[in-house]
Amino acid sequence: MLLAVSLLLQALAIPLLAKIAWVDFSTQKIANRDVLLLLCLGLGSLQLFSVQVGSWWDMGLSAIAGLVLFVVLFPFWVLRKVGAGDVKLVAVAPFLIGGPDLVVFSLLLLVFALLTVAVVKNPFMLPEGAFRLYAQHLDRKGVVPFGVPISIAAICSILFQIVSRLMGLGGIEAFLQA
């Protein structure tokens, strides 16, 4: 039952991450309340999973990774290279993802961040229309909404984690009996 509630908390983070991505794309803002809610969902999910497996290793690894990401990215915020919301969001992501799947998150984040930068810096790659005009506008302003690739990478990592845990349990029937 603890595993089911843990996965439910992770699943609840997916629509919130989608909202964060959309708001960051359209306004270049990430609300502190959304980041705090993600942190609470992530901590709750990690705690329940840690109790289920009997090890606090994932929670400790997530805390260390979140702290390291915050400390490493903070100077970039001071230099105005990334937004404060992006720094906070990427520091909270390890709590949502958990320790072992941080590698998957990191690789996905790298791919989606490179794609986002390529689209914003080269809007001619996009079809005509409002999206292309908006990408050109972002390029002129010199901003890149990094909350979008962070959110998409986190969503994909959470989905990967949910599916792998369900498959590891032997399917949905065993999951519901747990």
N, C-alpha and C positions, 0 to 999 in steps of 0.2 A: 504494500500500500504506500509506503514512503517513496518508492521509486515512481509510482504513478503520479503522486502529488508533485514530486520533483520535476517530472517531465511536463506536467500541466503548467507549472510556473514558468518553465522555459518556453512553452508554447504561447503563454500569455505575453511574453516579451516580443514575439514576432510582429503583431500588429502595431505595438508601440515603436518598434524599430522602423517599420514602414512609415509611420507618421513622422518620425524624426527625419527620415530620409527626404520625405516630401517637403516638409517645412524648411529643412536646410537647403534643399534645391531651390525653393521658391523665394525664401527670405534671407538665406545665409545666417540663420539663427538656430541655436539648439537650446531649448529651455532647460533650466536647472531642474525643474520639477520632473521632467521626463527622464533626465539622467539619474536623479535620485530614485525614481520609481524602478528604473532598470537595475540599479544597484540593489534595491530591496528584493526584487524578483530573483536576481542572480544569487544573492546571499542566502535567500530562503531555499532555493533549489540546491545550491551547493551543500548547505547544512543538512538537508534531508538526505541527499545522496551520500554524504559522509557518514551519517548515522546508519544508513542502509548497508554500506560496505564495511563499516567499522574502521575507517581510516580517515584522518583529517589532512592527509597529504595534498589532495586537490584544493582544499580551501587555503592552505598555506601557500601552495604554489601560485594560486590565483592572486592572493594578496601581494606576494612578492612581485609578480608580473605586473599587476596594476600599479604598484608603487614605482617600479622601474620605468614603466611607460610614461607615467606622469612626470617623473623627474627628468627623463630624457627629452620629452616634448615641451616642458615648461619654458626652456630658453627660446625655443622656436616661437612660442606665443609672445614672449617678451620682445623678440625681434620682429613681430607682426608677420611671421611667415605662415602661421596657422591660427585659427580662431580658438578662443578659450573653450567653447563648446566642443570643438573637435578633440582637444586635449582631454577634457573630462570624459567624453564618450569613449575614446580609445582606452582610457585608464579603467573604465568600468567594464569594458568588454571581457576581460579575463574572468570576471565573476560570473558572467552569463555563460561563457563557453566552458570553463573548467580547465584544469591543468593539462590533461593528455591531448585535448583537441586544440590547444593553442597553436600548434604547428599548422593544422588545417586552416585555422583562422588567419594566421600570418600569411600563408601562401595565397589564400583567397583575397586578403586585403591588398597584397602587392599587385595582383592581377587587376582587381577592380579599381585601385587607385591609378594605375598606369592607364587604364582605359578611360577613366574620368578626365585625367589630365590631357590625354590625346584628344578627346572630344572637345574639351573646352579650348584648348590651344589650336585646334584645327577644325573649326566648325564646318568647313567645306566638305568634310567627310559625311555630314548628315544630309538627309533629304531636305528640300525646301520646306519652309513652313515656320511656324511659331517657335518650335524647339530650336531650330538652327539660329533664328534671330536671338533667342535667349542665350544660347551658347556664345554667340558673338558679343552680346552685352556683357556676359561674365568675363570674357577675354579682355574687353576694353576696360572693365573695372579692375582687372587683375586679381580676381578672386576665383578660387576653386572650392566648391562645396564638398569638402572631404567627409562630411557626415554621411553622404550618400554611399560611397564605397565602404565606409566603416559599417554602416547599417546592413548593407547587402551582404558583406562578408560574414557578419554576425548571424544574419538570418540563415544563410547557407550552412554555416557551422552548426547552428542549433538544429536545423533540419537533419543534417548528417548525423549528429549525436543522437537525436530521437530515433531515427531509423536504425542506427547501429545498435542501440540499446534494445529496441523492440525485436530486432532479428537475433540478438544475442540471447534473448529470453525464450526464443522458440515460437515467436508469433504473438498475435494479439490475445489469444486465449490464455496463454501463460502470463502475459502482462496483466490481464484483468484479474487473474487469480492471485497475483503477487501481493 
